[in-house]
């Protein structure tokens, strides 16, 4: 019997053992040394809730491109009443009463992975399954063991574990489309200009102009969200009200305070845990050798 990579990791409990091997490589970064900043030519998307009409074309395009099944409730499929991000819903439109922020009765805001420069999910992943590929923070499904650390660490509640696959899943910032010279599916599908893809620096400048226009129109709490949060997000927002109004954390923090505890905890259990697969292999060989 041969073990594939994921089975070996699960059998050996490499969520702790492998962290000891990979940890020193990322430990300095995890403790805040050598902080990252977005690349000068980084790409991003700019979301503007004041332009969103709530059509959910972005949701449909995301599911279509990534071949994600619809949400279900019991035996019924759900399309328009999805409440939160999930392993199979990677971008989501939520609505709130506008309360005078716009001339519309409702205001819509899109949620997805922020692709943070200082990403908590990446910092706490014990197997190195979460990595950066350009602007994208992706979860390698071959290396993910479904430990759930990323689910707990993300300040935006983005990664979710797929119980059937046993791995965590989330938006990839359409890394595959962008490699082909295409723009993210959500931005490509938006008919109202509420999602714009382009150079991050240019989008920041445009976002600041839009915010200033909102302030001039009487929205004194208007702000550009994502320019500096967590080292700089690659998903930016023109918000006509405070981040809290849109259920976004005002001051998100990188999940690093438990880094040492993770490594020390691994030290305590690694010797016993890593020995398991070797004992199992030895036992199989011994049994095979005793067969006449």
C-alpha positions, 0 to 999 in steps of 0.5 A: 500500500502506498501513501499519497502526500496528504494521507502521509501528512494526516497519518503523521500528524504533520500539522505539528511535525512539519510545522517544526521543519517549516516554521523557522523559515517563516518565523521571522516574518510571523513575528513581524520582522521584515514586514511585507508591502504590496509590489509596486506593480501589484494588481487589485480590485476596487469595490464600490457599494454605492455603485452595486445594484445587487444583481449578484452577477459576480456571485454567479460568475465566480461559481461558474468559473470555479465550478462551485456547486450551489448552496443547499438547505436540506434538499433544496438549492439556494441561490439568492438567500445565501447568508455567508461565505462557505467552501462553495461560495467564494464571493457574496453580496450582502444588503443593508438598509442604506439609511440615507447613504445613497438615494437607494433604499438598500445598499449592497456590499460584496465580500470575498478573500481580501488577499492580505499582504500580511495574511493571518491564514498564511502565518498560522498554516502548519503545513505550508499549504497556504502560500502567496502567488503574486497578489493571490493568497491560495490554499494548496489543496494537495497540502491542506490537512483541514486543521482549521487554523486558517478558519479561526485566524482570518479576521474576515471569516473567509476560509471555510472547511469543506467537510466532504473534501477535508480541506479549507477553501476560499477565493483564489483571486482568479489566479488561473484567469489572470495567468491567462491575461484575463481579469477576475470573473467577478469584475468581468461580470459586474454590469454596474462598474461596482467592481474594478480591476487594475493596478493597485496604486491607480485604484487607490488614487481613484478610490481616494477621489471617490471618497472625497466626493462622498465626503463633499456630498455629506458622507463624513464617515466615508473612507477608503478601506484596504490601503494600509490594513494588514500591510495593504489589501488587494481588495479595496473598498470605497465605503460611504460609512465606517467599516463597522457599518459594513461588518468589516474590522476597523483595525484587523490584526495579524494572528501571530501572538500564538506562533511560539505556542504552536512551535513549542506545542509541536516540540512536545508532541512531534517525537511521538507523532512523527514516529507513528508512520515509521512504526506503521511501515516497520510493522507492515514490513515485519508482517510481510517478512513472516509470510511463508 
